[in-house]
Amino acid sequence: MPELSRFFGIIVRMYFVDANQHHTPHIHVESNGKTASVSLDGRVLAGQIDKRKLTVLQAWMLLHEEELKAAWQSLLNAEPFGTIEPLR
């Protein structure tokens, strides 16, 4: 699973498993043993994530909106994509 970024105990990945489940551009997030799928506009689509971690994640997503969209497009085109700068 390609890792996009890691910060403040949050691991952000982007991968494409099944086209039927991946119509909405999203990321997969893991933190404190919980996992969630979060749309690129910051909505939790499935799973769970701590509310504080979600707020931090959403801030990071706003800062890197264009990079996330580009990574999603690369994923759809079966092209590699790089990492995205973490929050510090």
N, C-alpha and C positions, 0 to 999 in steps of 0.2 A: 504494500500500500504506500504510494508515494506521499511523503511527508512534506507539507507546504511550510509549516512553521511550528515553533515550540516556544512558549513563553508563559510565565506565571503558573506553571503546572497544567497548562492546556496544550494538547497535541492536536494539530490541525492537519487533516489529510484530505486528499481529493482522489477519488477513484470511481470507476464506472463498472458496475457489476452486471446489471440487467437493464436494458433500455426501457423496459416496461415500468421500472420503478424510478427512473431518473429523468423525468420530463422537466422538473424544476431544477435549475442550476443550484448546487448546494455543496457544502463541505461536510466532512465527518469529523466529529470532535470527541476527544477523550479527556476526561479530567476526574480525578478522585474516584476512579473505578466506574464512573458513569460514562455512557456514550450517547451521542445525539447526532442527528442530521439536521443541519441548519441551512436554510435557503440563503442565497447571497444577499438578500435584503434583511437578514437577521432573524427570521422567524424559525422557531423550532418546529421541524417537520415530523420528527419521530425521536423517541428516546427521552433522556433526561440530562440536564446539566444544571449545576448550582446557579442560582440567580445572580450572584456576584460574578461568577466566572462568565456567565452569558453577557453581562454588561461589559466586561473587559473585552470579550470576544467581539461583540458588536462594535465597540470603539475601534478595535484593530481592523475589522472588516470595512468600516467607513474610510479609514486611512488608506486602505489598499484595495478599494473597490475595482479600479481598472485592472489591477494585476490579477485579482480573483476572476474577473470576467475573461481575461486573456488566458488564464490557466484552464478555465472551463472549456473555452473554444479549442485550445490545444488538445485537451482530453477527448473532445468529440472528434477531432481530426486524427486521433491516435498518434499525436506528436508528444514528445517529452516536454515537460515544463519544469522550471526551476523552483527554488524556494522563495519565500517572501519574508522580508525583514520582520523579526519579532518586535513586540513592544518591549521597551526597556525602562 
